[in-house]
Amino acid sequence: MENGPCDRGLFCSATKKRLLNGEELMRILLYNPDNGITRNFMPHLWMFLLQSLTPEGHEVVLIDGNAQPMDEETIARYVREQNIGLVGIVR
């Protein structure tokens, strides 16, 4: 049973991680906005493709706006709180 957004990986404090060679791990957010037309919960394959093409050692966070809608302010707060280094948004 979920107790809140932290159980879904949202808005929990994040610590910066490092690779074995001391380089900082980049956290990447790929966000697919709610299309506003349909409530299609079928995940878009581009997010999984980009995740699989990301070099080893980086963490990719996938959020589908159809399942977890976020406005610009919420995305910005999430990026700051989770130490996201790169954001990809496709409309």
Biopython code that builds the backbone (N, CA, C, O; Angstrom):
import numpy as np
from Bio.PDB.StructureBuilder import StructureBuilder

atoms = [
    (1, "MET", "N", (0.846, -1.184, 0.000)),
    (1, "MET", "CA", (0.000, 0.000, 0.000)),
    (1, "MET", "C", (0.884, 1.237, 0.000)),
    (1, "MET", "O", (1.868, 1.291, 0.737)),
    (2, "GLU", "N", (0.550, 2.223, -0.810)),
    (2, "GLU", "CA", (1.332, 3.440, -0.902)),
    (2, "GLU", "C", (0.938, 4.396, 0.213)),
    (2, "GLU", "O", (-0.242, 4.539, 0.534)),
    (3, "ASN", "N", (1.944, 5.055, 0.805)),
    (3, "ASN", "CA", (1.690, 6.029, 1.851)),
    (3, "ASN", "C", (1.833, 7.450, 1.350)),
    (3, "ASN", "O", (1.567, 8.394, 2.095)),
    (4, "GLY", "N", (2.242, 7.624, 0.117)),
    (4, "GLY", "CA", (2.419, 8.973, -0.395)),
    (4, "GLY", "C", (3.374, 8.981, -1.565)),
    (4, "GLY", "O", (3.751, 7.929, -2.080)),
    (5, "PRO", "N", (3.771, 10.192, -1.992)),
    (5, "PRO", "CA", (4.606, 10.309, -3.186)),
    (5, "PRO", "C", (5.988, 9.688, -3.030)),
    (5, "PRO", "O", (6.583, 9.280, -4.028)),
    (6, "CYS", "N", (6.516, 9.602, -1.822)),
    (6, "CYS", "CA", (7.851, 9.011, -1.649)),
    (6, "CYS", "C", (7.860, 7.544, -2.052)),
    (6, "CYS", "O", (8.878, 7.040, -2.526)),
    (7, "ASP", "N", (6.743, 6.854, -1.871)),
    (7, "ASP", "CA", (6.658, 5.453, -2.269)),
    (7, "ASP", "C", (6.717, 5.298, -3.783)),
    (7, "ASP", "O", (7.084, 4.234, -4.283)),
    (8, "ARG", "N", (6.356, 6.354, -4.523)),
    (8, "ARG", "CA", (6.410, 6.329, -5.977)),
    (8, "ARG", "C", (7.695, 6.975, -6.480)),
    (8, "ARG", "O", (7.874, 7.133, -7.688)),
    (9, "GLY", "N", (8.590, 7.351, -5.574)),
    (9, "GLY", "CA", (9.850, 7.953, -5.972)),
    (9, "GLY", "C", (9.755, 9.437, -6.247)),
    (9, "GLY", "O", (10.629, 9.993, -6.913)),
    (10, "LEU", "N", (8.707, 10.105, -5.749)),
    (10, "LEU", "CA", (8.525, 11.525, -6.007)),
    (10, "LEU", "C", (8.778, 12.346, -4.747)),
    (10, "LEU", "O", (8.326, 11.983, -3.661)),
    (11, "PHE", "N", (9.499, 13.446, -4.897)),
    (11, "PHE", "CA", (9.681, 14.452, -3.867)),
    (11, "PHE", "C", (10.321, 13.928, -2.586)),
    (11, "PHE", "O", (9.979, 14.389, -1.497)),
    (12, "CYS", "N", (11.212, 13.006, -2.693)),
    (12, "CYS", "CA", (11.963, 12.533, -1.546)),
    (12, "CYS", "C", (13.380, 13.082, -1.678)),
    (12, "CYS", "O", (13.892, 13.246, -2.785)),
    (13, "SER", "N", (13.992, 13.358, -0.568)),
    (13, "SER", "CA", (15.333, 13.933, -0.655)),
    (13, "SER", "C", (16.271, 12.945, -1.331)),
    (13, "SER", "O", (16.233, 11.744, -1.064)),
    (14, "ALA", "N", (17.099, 13.467, -2.197)),
    (14, "ALA", "CA", (18.037, 12.631, -2.945)),
    (14, "ALA", "C", (19.457, 13.038, -2.580)),
    (14, "ALA", "O", (19.748, 14.220, -2.402)),
    (15, "THR", "N", (20.314, 12.074, -2.474)),
    (15, "THR", "CA", (21.718, 12.369, -2.239)),
    (15, "THR", "C", (22.456, 12.164, -3.538)),
    (15, "THR", "O", (22.092, 11.310, -4.346)),
    (16, "LYS", "N", (23.503, 12.959, -3.736)),
    (16, "LYS", "CA", (24.292, 12.808, -4.948)),
    (16, "LYS", "C", (25.132, 11.552, -4.824)),
    (16, "LYS", "O", (25.749, 11.301, -3.788)),
    (17, "LYS", "N", (25.148, 10.768, -5.889)),
    (17, "LYS", "CA", (25.899, 9.523, -5.892)),
    (17, "LYS", "C", (27.129, 9.695, -6.761)),
    (17, "LYS", "O", (27.174, 10.571, -7.625)),
    (18, "ARG", "N", (28.116, 8.863, -6.530)),
    (18, "ARG", "CA", (29.342, 8.929, -7.311)),
    (18, "ARG", "C", (29.653, 7.565, -7.901)),
    (18, "ARG", "O", (29.343, 6.523, -7.323)),
    (19, "LEU", "N", (30.281, 7.607, -9.080)),
    (19, "LEU", "CA", (30.749, 6.379, -9.708)),
    (19, "LEU", "C", (32.013, 5.917, -8.989)),
    (19, "LEU", "O", (32.578, 6.663, -8.189)),
    (20, "LEU", "N", (32.452, 4.713, -9.263)),
    (20, "LEU", "CA", (33.644, 4.175, -8.608)),
    (20, "LEU", "C", (34.879, 5.034, -8.847)),
    (20, "LEU", "O", (35.758, 5.100, -7.987)),
    (21, "ASN", "N", (34.961, 5.693, -10.002)),
    (21, "ASN", "CA", (36.125, 6.520, -10.306)),
    (21, "ASN", "C", (36.012, 7.921, -9.705)),
    (21, "ASN", "O", (36.868, 8.768, -9.960)),
    (22, "GLY", "N", (34.982, 8.174, -8.920)),
    (22, "GLY", "CA", (34.812, 9.462, -8.250)),
    (22, "GLY", "C", (33.967, 10.463, -9.008)),
    (22, "GLY", "O", (33.592, 11.491, -8.445)),
    (23, "GLU", "N", (33.653, 10.199, -10.270)),
    (23, "GLU", "CA", (32.812, 11.120, -11.035)),
    (23, "GLU", "C", (31.385, 11.083, -10.499)),
    (23, "GLU", "O", (30.894, 10.049, -10.046)),
    (24, "GLU", "N", (30.738, 12.241, -10.565)),
    (24, "GLU", "CA", (29.378, 12.325, -10.070)),
    (24, "GLU", "C", (28.400, 11.679, -11.043)),
    (24, "GLU", "O", (28.491, 11.863, -12.257)),
    (25, "LEU", "N", (27.482, 10.932, -10.494)),
    (25, "LEU", "CA", (26.420, 10.282, -11.262)),
    (25, "LEU", "C", (25.410, 11.335, -11.702)),
    (25, "LEU", "O", (24.985, 12.156, -10.890)),
    (26, "MET", "N", (25.022, 11.324, -12.967)),
    (26, "MET", "CA", (23.999, 12.256, -13.437)),
    (26, "MET", "C", (22.641, 11.579, -13.354)),
    (26, "MET", "O", (22.460, 10.446, -13.799)),
    (27, "ARG", "N", (21.699, 12.298, -12.775)),
    (27, "ARG", "CA", (20.322, 11.829, -12.745)),
    (27, "ARG", "C", (19.596, 12.521, -13.887)),
    (27, "ARG", "O", (19.675, 13.741, -14.029)),
    (28, "ILE", "N", (18.892, 11.745, -14.700)),
    (28, "ILE", "CA", (18.221, 12.241, -15.891)),
    (28, "ILE", "C", (16.728, 11.965, -15.754)),
    (28, "ILE", "O", (16.322, 10.845, -15.444)),
    (29, "LEU", "N", (15.915, 12.993, -15.989)),
    (29, "LEU", "CA", (14.466, 12.837, -15.965)),
    (29, "LEU", "C", (13.948, 12.869, -17.393)),
    (29, "LEU", "O", (14.224, 13.810, -18.138)),
    (30, "LEU", "N", (13.201, 11.848, -17.773)),
    (30, "LEU", "CA", (12.485, 11.828, -19.047)),
    (30, "LEU", "C", (11.000, 11.892, -18.704)),
    (30, "LEU", "O", (10.452, 10.982, -18.081)),
    (31, "TYR", "N", (10.359, 12.984, -19.122)),
    (31, "TYR", "CA", (8.958, 13.219, -18.769)),
    (31, "TYR", "C", (8.106, 13.291, -20.034)),
    (31, "TYR", "O", (8.401, 14.045, -20.961)),
    (32, "ASN", "N", (7.059, 12.502, -20.048)),
    (32, "ASN", "CA", (6.089, 12.512, -21.147)),
    (32, "ASN", "C", (4.811, 13.160, -20.610)),
    (32, "ASN", "O", (4.099, 12.536, -19.823)),
    (33, "PRO", "N", (4.499, 14.415, -21.022)),
    (33, "PRO", "CA", (3.333, 15.114, -20.479)),
    (33, "PRO", "C", (2.016, 14.428, -20.824)),
    (33, "PRO", "O", (1.909, 13.699, -21.810)),
    (34, "ASP", "N", (1.015, 14.684, -19.978)),
    (34, "ASP", "CA", (-0.347, 14.244, -20.253)),
    (34, "ASP", "C", (-0.778, 14.917, -21.551)),
    (34, "ASP", "O", (-0.651, 16.132, -21.701)),
    (35, "ASN", "N", (-1.286, 14.126, -22.482)),
    (35, "ASN", "CA", (-1.656, 14.702, -23.774)),
    (35, "ASN", "C", (-2.972, 15.477, -23.719)),
    (35, "ASN", "O", (-3.321, 16.152, -24.688)),
    (36, "GLY", "N", (-3.704, 15.397, -22.617)),
    (36, "GLY", "CA", (-4.916, 16.173, -22.448)),
    (36, "GLY", "C", (-6.099, 15.718, -23.285)),
    (36, "GLY", "O", (-7.191, 16.276, -23.171)),
    (37, "ILE", "N", (-5.896, 14.719, -24.117)),
    (37, "ILE", "CA", (-6.971, 14.245, -24.993)),
    (37, "ILE", "C", (-7.461, 12.877, -24.545)),
    (37, "ILE", "O", (-8.658, 12.654, -24.364)),
    (38, "THR", "N", (-6.530, 11.987, -24.375)),
    (38, "THR", "CA", (-6.898, 10.633, -23.956)),
    (38, "THR", "C", (-6.212, 10.315, -22.640)),
    (38, "THR", "O", (-5.221, 10.949, -22.277)),
    (39, "ARG", "N", (-6.725, 9.367, -21.952)),
    (39, "ARG", "CA", (-6.086, 8.886, -20.731)),
    (39, "ARG", "C", (-5.397, 7.567, -21.059)),
    (39, "ARG", "O", (-5.662, 6.534, -20.445)),
    (40, "ASN", "N", (-4.511, 7.633, -22.039)),
    (40, "ASN", "CA", (-3.797, 6.449, -22.500)),
    (40, "ASN", "C", (-2.638, 6.160, -21.555)),
    (40, "ASN", "O", (-1.690, 6.942, -21.471)),
    (41, "PHE", "N", (-2.711, 5.054, -20.854)),
    (41, "PHE", "CA", (-1.667, 4.701, -19.906)),
    (41, "PHE", "C", (-0.636, 3.764, -20.522)),
    (41, "PHE", "O", (0.213, 3.220, -19.815)),
    (42, "MET", "N", (-0.707, 3.576, -21.827)),
    (42, "MET", "CA", (0.299, 2.764, -22.520)),
    (42, "MET", "C", (1.596, 3.558, -22.547)),
    (42, "MET", "O", (1.629, 4.642, -23.129)),
    (43, "PRO", "N", (2.663, 3.057, -21.940)),
    (43, "PRO", "CA", (3.906, 3.835, -21.918)),
    (43, "PRO", "C", (4.485, 4.025, -23.311)),
    (43, "PRO", "O", (4.396, 3.146, -24.167)),
    (44, "HIS", "N", (5.077, 5.187, -23.515)),
    (44, "HIS", "CA", (5.707, 5.478, -24.794)),
    (44, "HIS", "C", (7.075, 4.819, -24.844)),
    (44, "HIS", "O", (7.862, 4.928, -23.904)),
    (45, "LEU", "N", (7.348, 4.147, -25.930)),
    (45, "LEU", "CA", (8.580, 3.375, -26.032)),
    (45, "LEU", "C", (9.823, 4.252, -26.134)),
    (45, "LEU", "O", (10.915, 3.785, -25.814)),
    (46, "TRP", "N", (9.696, 5.523, -26.575)),
    (46, "TRP", "CA", (10.880, 6.366, -26.706)),
    (46, "TRP", "C", (11.578, 6.545, -25.370)),
    (46, "TRP", "O", (12.805, 6.633, -25.315)),
    (47, "MET", "N", (10.797, 6.601, -24.283)),
    (47, "MET", "CA", (11.421, 6.779, -22.966)),
    (47, "MET", "C", (12.287, 5.574, -22.616)),
    (47, "MET", "O", (13.388, 5.733, -22.090)),
    (48, "PHE", "N", (11.800, 4.381, -22.903)),
    (48, "PHE", "CA", (12.558, 3.166, -22.601)),
    (48, "PHE", "C", (13.764, 3.035, -23.533)),
    (48, "PHE", "O", (14.819, 2.550, -23.124)),
    (49, "LEU", "N", (13.607, 3.468, -24.790)),
    (49, "LEU", "CA", (14.713, 3.442, -25.731)),
    (49, "LEU", "C", (15.823, 4.374, -25.264)),
    (49, "LEU", "O", (16.987, 3.975, -25.223)),
    (50, "LEU", "N", (15.479, 5.610, -24.911)),
    (50, "LEU", "CA", (16.491, 6.553, -24.424)),
    (50, "LEU", "C", (17.136, 6.064, -23.135)),
    (50, "LEU", "O", (18.335, 6.251, -22.928)),
    (51, "GLN", "N", (16.351, 5.443, -22.273)),
    (51, "GLN", "CA", (16.907, 4.892, -21.040)),
    (51, "GLN", "C", (17.937, 3.814, -21.360)),
    (51, "GLN", "O", (18.998, 3.765, -20.737)),
    (52, "SER", "N", (17.635, 2.959, -22.316)),
    (52, "SER", "CA", (18.560, 1.873, -22.657)),
    (52, "SER", "C", (19.812, 2.385, -23.361)),
    (52, "SER", "O", (20.859, 1.740, -23.305)),
    (53, "LEU", "N", (19.714, 3.554, -24.032)),
    (53, "LEU", "CA", (20.866, 4.124, -24.733)),
    (53, "LEU", "C", (21.733, 5.014, -23.838)),
    (53, "LEU", "O", (22.811, 5.443, -24.250)),
    (54, "THR", "N", (21.273, 5.288, -22.635)),
    (54, "THR", "CA", (22.026, 6.132, -21.712)),
    (54, "THR", "C", (23.266, 5.380, -21.234)),
    (54, "THR", "O", (23.171, 4.213, -20.853)),
    (55, "PRO", "N", (24.432, 6.038, -21.252)),
    (55, "PRO", "CA", (25.662, 5.364, -20.809)),
    (55, "PRO", "C", (25.534, 4.811, -19.393)),
    (55, "PRO", "O", (24.871, 5.397, -18.538)),
    (56, "GLU", "N", (26.168, 3.695, -19.170)),
    (56, "GLU", "CA", (26.142, 3.025, -17.877)),
    (56, "GLU", "C", (26.650, 3.959, -16.791)),
    (56, "GLU", "O", (27.582, 4.734, -17.004)),
    (57, "GLY", "N", (26.035, 3.876, -15.644)),
    (57, "GLY", "CA", (26.455, 4.677, -14.513)),
    (57, "GLY", "C", (25.556, 5.860, -14.230)),
    (57, "GLY", "O", (25.641, 6.453, -13.155)),
    (58, "HIS", "N", (24.700, 6.216, -15.166)),
    (58, "HIS", "CA", (23.764, 7.312, -14.947)),
    (58, "HIS", "C", (22.395, 6.739, -14.617)),
    (58, "HIS", "O", (22.041, 5.647, -15.061)),
    (59, "GLU", "N", (21.638, 7.480, -13.841)),
    (59, "GLU", "CA", (20.302, 7.037, -13.438)),
    (59, "GLU", "C", (19.253, 7.784, -14.252)),
    (59, "GLU", "O", (19.286, 9.013, -14.327)),
    (60, "VAL", "N", (18.324, 7.054, -14.860)),
    (60, "VAL", "CA", (17.256, 7.651, -15.648)),
    (60, "VAL", "C", (15.933, 7.427, -14.924)),
    (60, "VAL", "O", (15.561, 6.298, -14.606)),
    (61, "VAL", "N", (15.229, 8.538, -14.669)),
    (61, "VAL", "CA", (13.921, 8.496, -14.026)),
    (61, "VAL", "C", (12.881, 8.738, -15.116)),
    (61, "VAL", "O", (12.963, 9.726, -15.845)),
    (62, "LEU", "N", (11.910, 7.845, -15.229)),
    (62, "LEU", "CA", (10.844, 7.969, -16.229)),
    (62, "LEU", "C", (9.541, 8.333, -15.536)),
    (62, "LEU", "O", (9.125, 7.665, -14.590)),
    (63, "ILE", "N", (8.894, 9.401, -16.012)),
    (63, "ILE", "CA", (7.577, 9.772, -15.489)),
    (63, "ILE", "C", (6.652, 10.008, -16.667)),
    (63, "ILE", "O", (6.935, 10.831, -17.538)),
    (64, "ASP", "N", (5.543, 9.281, -16.689)),
    (64, "ASP", "CA", (4.526, 9.442, -17.726)),
    (64, "ASP", "C", (3.428, 10.342, -17.169)),
    (64, "ASP", "O", (2.767, 9.995, -16.190)),
    (65, "GLY", "N", (3.241, 11.494, -17.797)),
    (65, "GLY", "CA", (2.251, 12.462, -17.345)),
    (65, "GLY", "C", (0.823, 11.964, -17.410)),
    (65, "GLY", "O", (-0.048, 12.535, -16.753)),
    (66, "ASN", "N", (0.548, 10.924, -18.176)),
    (66, "ASN", "CA", (-0.795, 10.352, -18.194)),
    (66, "ASN", "C", (-1.081, 9.626, -16.889)),
    (66, "ASN", "O", (-2.233, 9.540, -16.464)),
    (67, "ALA", "N", (-0.047, 9.109, -16.258)),
    (67, "ALA", "CA", (-0.206, 8.402, -14.992)),
    (67, "ALA", "C", (0.104, 9.308, -13.802)),
    (67, "ALA", "O", (-0.496, 9.159, -12.737)),
    (68, "GLN", "N", (1.050, 10.259, -13.977)),
    (68, "GLN", "CA", (1.472, 11.168, -12.913)),
    (68, "GLN", "C", (1.584, 12.575, -13.491)),
    (68, "GLN", "O", (2.690, 13.034, -13.775)),
    (69, "PRO", "N", (0.450, 13.275, -13.674)),
    (69, "PRO", "CA", (0.494, 14.614, -14.262)),
    (69, "PRO", "C", (1.298, 15.573, -13.391)),
    (69, "PRO", "O", (1.192, 15.561, -12.165)),
    (70, "MET", "N", (2.103, 16.402, -14.047)),
    (70, "MET", "CA", (2.909, 17.406, -13.347)),
    (70, "MET", "C", (2.883, 18.693, -14.169)),
    (70, "MET", "O", (3.077, 18.658, -15.384)),
    (71, "ASP", "N", (2.642, 19.831, -13.508)),
    (71, "ASP", "CA", (2.724, 21.105, -14.212)),
    (71, "ASP", "C", (4.179, 21.584, -14.159)),
    (71, "ASP", "O", (5.024, 20.937, -13.541)),
    (72, "GLU", "N", (4.470, 22.722, -14.809)),
    (72, "GLU", "CA", (5.851, 23.205, -14.898)),
    (72, "GLU", "C", (6.467, 23.445, -13.524)),
    (72, "GLU", "O", (7.628, 23.107, -13.295)),
    (73, "GLU", "N", (5.699, 24.022, -12.619)),
    (73, "GLU", "CA", (6.200, 24.299, -11.272)),
    (73, "GLU", "C", (6.540, 23.007, -10.526)),
    (73, "GLU", "O", (7.558, 22.933, -9.837)),
    (74, "THR", "N", (5.700, 22.008, -10.663)),
    (74, "THR", "CA", (5.927, 20.728, -9.996)),
    (74, "THR", "C", (7.160, 20.030, -10.566)),
    (74, "THR", "O", (7.952, 19.455, -9.818)),
    (75, "ILE", "N", (7.323, 20.080, -11.886)),
    (75, "ILE", "CA", (8.510, 19.489, -12.506)),
    (75, "ILE", "C", (9.761, 20.204, -12.018)),
    (75, "ILE", "O", (10.748, 19.555, -11.671)),
    (76, "ALA", "N", (9.733, 21.537, -11.987)),
    (76, "ALA", "CA", (10.895, 22.308, -11.537)),
    (76, "ALA", "C", (11.251, 21.969, -10.097)),
    (76, "ALA", "O", (12.428, 21.810, -9.777)),
    (77, "ARG", "N", (10.256, 21.856, -9.226)),
    (77, "ARG", "CA", (10.510, 21.501, -7.827)),
    (77, "ARG", "C", (11.094, 20.094, -7.728)),
    (77, "ARG", "O", (12.027, 19.857, -6.960)),
    (78, "TYR", "N", (10.547, 19.169, -8.502)),
    (78, "TYR", "CA", (11.055, 17.791, -8.507)),
    (78, "TYR", "C", (12.512, 17.751, -8.955)),
    (78, "TYR", "O", (13.330, 17.046, -8.364)),
    (79, "VAL", "N", (12.834, 18.509, -9.998)),
    (79, "VAL", "CA", (14.204, 18.550, -10.524)),
    (79, "VAL", "C", (15.166, 19.064, -9.454)),
    (79, "VAL", "O", (16.246, 18.504, -9.264)),
    (80, "ARG", "N", (14.775, 20.126, -8.758)),
    (80, "ARG", "CA", (15.642, 20.677, -7.697)),
    (80, "ARG", "C", (15.803, 19.690, -6.545)),
    (80, "ARG", "O", (16.921, 19.446, -6.091)),
    (81, "GLU", "N", (14.705, 19.126, -6.073)),
    (81, "GLU", "CA", (14.729, 18.246, -4.905)),
    (81, "GLU", "C", (15.438, 16.929, -5.182)),
    (81, "GLU", "O", (16.033, 16.347, -4.275)),
    (82, "GLN", "N", (15.387, 16.453, -6.417)),
    (82, "GLN", "CA", (15.977, 15.161, -6.751)),
    (82, "GLN", "C", (17.348, 15.290, -7.415)),
    (82, "GLN", "O", (17.909, 14.294, -7.870)),
    (83, "ASN", "N", (17.887, 16.500, -7.474)),
    (83, "ASN", "CA", (19.213, 16.735, -8.073)),
    (83, "ASN", "C", (19.297, 16.180, -9.490)),
    (83, "ASN", "O", (20.264, 15.506, -9.846)),
    (84, "ILE", "N", (18.279, 16.469, -10.295)),
    (84, "ILE", "CA", (18.255, 16.034, -11.692)),
    (84, "ILE", "C", (19.206, 16.929, -12.480)),
    (84, "ILE", "O", (19.140, 18.153, -12.367)),
    (85, "GLY", "N", (20.090, 16.328, -13.280)),
    (85, "GLY", "CA", (21.053, 17.088, -14.056)),
    (85, "GLY", "C", (20.612, 17.361, -15.472)),
    (85, "GLY", "O", (21.141, 18.269, -16.113)),
    (86, "LEU", "N", (19.653, 16.598, -15.984)),
    (86, "LEU", "CA", (19.207, 16.739, -17.360)),
    (86, "LEU", "C", (17.735, 16.333, -17.433)),
    (86, "LEU", "O", (17.329, 15.345, -16.820)),
    (87, "VAL", "N", (16.934, 17.102, -18.187)),
    (87, "VAL", "CA", (15.510, 16.817, -18.332)),
    (87, "VAL", "C", (15.167, 16.713, -19.811)),
    (87, "VAL", "O", (15.566, 17.566, -20.604)),
    (88, "GLY", "N", (14.440, 15.686, -20.182)),
    (88, "GLY", "CA", (13.920, 15.546, -21.536)),
    (88, "GLY", "C", (12.403, 15.519, -21.475)),
    (88, "GLY", "O", (11.817, 14.693, -20.776)),
    (89, "ILE", "N", (11.758, 16.442, -22.222)),
    (89, "ILE", "CA", (10.293, 16.518, -22.250)),
    (89, "ILE", "C", (9.861, 16.494, -23.712)),
    (89, "ILE", "O", (10.368, 17.265, -24.526)),
    (90, "VAL", "N", (8.931, 15.613, -24.041)),
    (90, "VAL", "CA", (8.423, 15.531, -25.406)),
    (90, "VAL", "C", (6.930, 15.824, -25.383)),
    (90, "VAL", "O", (6.190, 15.245, -24.587)),
    (91, "ARG", "N", (6.502, 16.698, -26.232)),
    (91, "ARG", "CA", (5.075, 17.016, -26.345)),
    (91, "ARG", "C", (4.503, 16.353, -27.549)),
    (91, "ARG", "O", (3.312, 16.495, -27.825)),
]
sb = StructureBuilder()
sb.init_structure("model")
sb.init_model(0)
sb.init_chain("A")
sb.init_seg("    ")
for serial, (resi, resn, name, xyz) in enumerate(atoms, 1):
    if name == "N":
        sb.init_residue(resn, " ", resi, " ")
    sb.init_atom(name, np.array(xyz, "f"), 0.0, 1.0, " ", f" {name:<3s}", serial, name[0])
structure = sb.get_structure()
